[in-house]
Amino acid sequence: MYEVATREIPERSLLCLKRNVNEQGAWTLGKEFIAILRERPLPKMKGREGAMFTIYWGEVSADSDGPVEMCKPIPEPDASVLASHYPELSLRTEPAHREAYVALPNDTLPTGPGGNPGVQWQLASEALHAWGVEHGINPEGLALKPEDLGVRITYLTSEPVTETSAPYCDFAVPFA
């Protein structure tokens, strides 16, 4: 089992791309989002505060199409101006919240369309549910309602970023 930790996430402004997608479409959505941001780079925000993340608002499988939302935090004072340069993305404010999370090894990231990190993600999910039970949180009630915040994967990079530094991610569940 993975070790579970908690963190406070402050209110933040996000640029987002949200779609209903199946497993193949989730990969394509991520590539599209990254291409938009490479084409018109945003100001750098260090660490977790600036890390891109994916929110799964529902199950993504061969039989279910999410939706999935790719998000990039942006500096709040410049949010409206920055958003005007990205008409294909939506600007929204995410409220402050707490998250239980599990750091995942690099090999849990899908490596291409149809890539399936399912076993590691399942173990992370089980660790989060066990943590919830241990802390008196009903496993079904661990996450806030999906329409509130959704389950997420945050993509971080090693600091400092070099050609050989590898990205890593964590699996997080907002909780009340």
Secondary structure, DSSP 4 states (H G I P E B T S, - for coil): -PPPEEEEE--EEEEEEEE---HHHHHHHHHHHHHHHHHSPPPP--TGGG-EEEEESS-BSSS-B--EEEEEEE-GGGHHHHHHT-TTSEEEEEPPEEEEEEEE-GGGS--STT---HHHHHHHHHHHHHHHHHTT--GGGSSPPTTTT-EEEEEEE-SS--TTPPEEEEEEEEE-
